Amino acid sequence: MSFHQKLSDKLHNKQSLKLFLEECSKNGKKVVFTNGCFDILHRGHVEYLTQARDLGDVMVLGLNTDSSVKRLGKSPERPINSEETRAIILAGLECIDAIVLFDEDTPYDLIQYIQPDVLVKGDDYKVEEIVGYDIVTAKGGKVITIPLVKGFSTTNLIAKMKS
């Protein structure tokens, strides 16, 4: 299968994601969901995403659109990479099975739509405060935090490049 075919198989809108998830459900697959900006992909991201994927059979990544990244207020120049570029780079990772963009300030509606079995964020969050905790735990799913790799963050990389 060519890269472009793999890429198109991983990038979803809500409608194609629904079909993908229905197929996963029919096959009894455990769906893991995480989200983020993933502006400049680095070691911390790859370790985090790989560990998250190990918690289930299928990994769905909610990717912030450019406008939602701007609203997060990380810095005026963010995102560095466009949503299309970030999606293509992430689609190249074997640990990610599906990517869907979301434009809201939080992925709450997307989590409600996906109904994942496992919701994952970095350990800089308290489990009970993770957006979607109520949705996932109400259906008997798990909300898990993964330790972040110390010294690796997009913000630190940008600062290092500027100095």
Residue pairs with C-beta under 8 A, 6 or more apart in sequence:
1 9
3 92
6 91
7 88
7 91
7 92
10 91
10 96
10 97
10 98
10 99
11 87
11 91
11 99
11 100
12 20
12 98
12 99
12 100
13 100
14 100
14 113
17 60
17 98
17 100
17 113
17 114
18 113
20 98
21 31
21 60
21 114
24 31
24 57
24 58
29 56
29 57
29 58
30 55
30 56
30 57
30 58
30 117
30 118
31 56
31 57
31 58
31 60
31 114
31 115
31 116
31 117
31 118
32 52
32 53
32 55
32 56
32 57
32 58
32 59
32 60
32 116
32 117
32 118
32 119
32 120
33 59
33 60
33 61
33 62
33 107
33 111
33 114
33 116
33 118
33 119
33 120
33 132
34 48
34 49
34 52
34 59
34 61
34 62
34 119
34 120
34 121
35 61
35 62
35 63
35 64
35 102
35 107
35 110
35 121
36 61
36 62
36 63
36 64
37 63
37 64
37 69
37 72
37 74
37 78
37 79
37 86
37 154
38 45
38 61
38 63
38 86
38 89
38 90
39 69
39 74
39 78
39 79
39 80
39 81
39 86
39 154
40 80
40 81
40 154
40 157
40 158
41 86
41 89
41 90
42 152
42 153
42 154
42 157
43 149
43 152
44 148
44 149
44 151
44 152
44 153
45 152
46 93
47 149
48 122
48 146
48 148
48 149
49 59
49 61
49 93
49 95
49 96
50 95
51 146
52 59
52 95
52 120
52 146
53 59
53 95
53 96
55 118
55 120
55 142
55 144
56 117
56 118
58 97
58 98
59 95
59 96
59 97
59 98
60 97
60 98
60 99
60 100
60 114
60 116
61 90
61 96
61 98
61 99
61 100
62 100
62 101
62 102
62 107
62 110
62 111
63 83
63 86
63 87
63 90
63 99
63 100
63 101
63 102
64 72
64 79
64 83
64 101
64 102
65 83
65 101
65 102
65 103
66 79
66 82
66 83
67 103
68 102
68 103
68 104
68 105
69 78
69 79
70 78
70 79
71 105
72 78
72 105
74 155
75 155
75 158
77 158
79 86
80 154
80 158
81 89
83 101
87 99
87 101
90 96
90 99
91 99
100 110
102 109
102 110
104 110
106 131
107 131
107 132
108 131
108 132
108 135
111 119
111 131
111 132
111 135
111 136
112 132
112 135
115 135
115 139
116 136
116 141
117 136
117 141
117 142
118 136
118 141
118 142
118 143
118 144
119 130
119 132
119 133
119 135
119 136
119 141
119 142
119 143
119 144
120 143
120 144
120 145
120 146
121 130
121 143
121 145
121 146
122 145
122 146
122 147
122 148
123 145
123 146
123 147
123 148
124 148
125 145
127 133
127 143
127 144
127 145
130 143
130 145
132 143
133 143
136 142
136 143
137 143
